[in-house]
């Protein structure tokens, strides 16, 4: 097995774990009325963790071959995180981050 594949698997696993664990820790002290408690928060974060894991796995090989893709990928991550934080839905942030990545790639590729 290649060391790159092993490193990528460990990286994606750690980030996926943090996306699921941190919301439980962050919301411990808040008195926000929740419908499902800790289980609901965990299930809500699975969507964005899956999308981010897919984004990392699909983008890392491309970034290794063409380093110009790093900035558009980071922009896509930022848009995904911010829009998920604002909407708490995964559908709109996924589409919006793909659009942001495409626009950033187009603007930076033409520059």
ABEGO torsion letter per residue (X at the ends): XBAAAAAAAAAAAAAAAAAAAAAAAAAAABABBBAAEAAAAAAAAAAAAAAAAAAAAAAAAAAAABAAAAAAAAAAAAAAAAAAAAAGBAAAAAAAAAAAAAAAAAAAAAX
